[in-house]
Amino acid sequence: MLTDVSAGAEVSCYFALKEYKLNPTDKKTNVKGLLRYRRAVPKPAYFVLQNLCAVINGRVRPVKPGGATFTITWAGGLFGAKGSKVHQMALTDGRNSFLAYWVPWPAQEWTVPATATIEQGRWKSPVLVDLLNGGVYQIGKTPDGKYALPITDYPLVITERSSVKPLASSADTPPEECRTAPEKAW
């Protein structure tokens, strides 16, 4: 969906809402759906898409990235991560700016978030939106005035507090695995 928005698409479509079998007698299930095959129970990706749609809900459009400079302060489980490897996508709804960022990483690997700093952006009261758990978090500052942020292998979004409501679950403290990072980013 972020790719669709960045390309200026007016509509984004998710192909398989529910896992399916091409034939009811098949032993294998196509597991790419957001809901489980038999009882339509939501899978974790269902909630991620829900959170993403709450932030990127048709009101945003891409803008030329301002080129935020990320400085990795602790690589965590993203071994060899460098600020230049952080992917960014800048969006706006006309009033507020949104910056999605992440480091691409092999999906089969479990990682511990890295930590980084970026220069202050255009935000007056920035928050970090974690699309995986729906959390909306305050962003801490380092002594030199930079924003302290986690870096993950999935997109996180920085925006104004006024532009988001709490999503699936919300707290003003990060998940435990991020709070134990050496520099206590966030």
Buried (B, 14 or more C-beta within 10 A) or exposed (E): BBEEBBEEEEEBEEEEEBBBEEEEEEEEBEEEBBBBBEEEEEBEBBBBBBBBBBBBEEEBEBBEEEEBBBBBBBBBBBEEBBBEBBEBBBBBBEEBBBBBBBBEBEEEEEBBBBBBBBEEBEBEEBBBBBBBBBBBBBBBEEEEEBBBBBBBBBBBBBBBBEBBEEBBEBBEEBBEEBEEBEEEBB
